[in-house]
């Protein structure tokens, strides 16, 4: 009789634990990045009253099952439910949600251990560190290089993780100022009117701007003049650059010719066939800033090879010119690939850092640390290296949004009712057992 009472006590205990977990889930229904818990029960060891016996073929007697009396319930597991929560739009540029299975990597300092979170409600501190609400640094990479093949900046993800700072770092120095870049290349596109070429005096001016090494800009003008009117031969336009205010064109030539194919039988009709009397290629000029400028002469490569000559209005232009003046930090943005980019006053956009993500073989094995943080355990799998967003199943980032709690209120309320009834039923076991014991005591009366 006492066993039933102890079973009821164990039932009260496990249902109370389940109610504690449900209460915590409901309390965190609006906690950013929160992962709900789930309680699973198991039965406790059962006392064996009689063992099982098999059928006897000789006597024809049938077999019997074992007889056992259970001794109550136990908490089998409390699981972290790592399903993704819904995404809420905030339009805050430092808010990030992960559309995948990854975790943000954060750390309290260089001697702290790495922690992990799905809560992307980040902010900037007074010196430009990207941090969590509790002041932990968001980790990533800040060393990058320009990849000419893809015309993009690539971060070195083999480097150790660093706390992201959008104002300064040891690799790039002061990121509030973007140093000027001297112009080295100018590509020209567009058309020179073939009908206008019939008049040897037809001309077109194409202005463009170059910058020297200290950020001074110089207005340059290329003048194209038709020099050949014979319809049976390739037509030639001369090009010329003259010295202007604040600079002089000193070396590499100040002019030359651009020749276009003509005639219906010419496979290169209207296309550049020669530059300066040779095969189509870029030509170099040297521009020397005038005194008292301290800037060094700059060599600029001019590419006329993509221009055309058709019977259409002349609209030649310098379509791509590199180089820029000094820029000051205006604002920044975070892309879905985790790249933090600055926008400067000179119109340039440059990468500042890339946010790192972590993955685990068993996310449910992570240990909750509070403050929306997790730490690794022996059963979660070790954090060995971080990866860029979208790599290895981490998922891409959704800037301006936050992942909310994955608590399902309808399920929690249903579980709460079932848990309450289970608790009540176990109290009835205890009170009924107590009444039976009372009857036993009353036998001596």
Order of alpha helices (4+ residues) and beta strands (2+ residues): alpha-beta-beta-beta-beta-beta-beta-beta-beta-beta-beta-beta-beta-beta-beta-beta-beta-beta-beta-beta-beta-beta-beta-beta-beta-beta-beta-beta-beta-beta-beta-beta-beta-beta-beta-beta-alpha
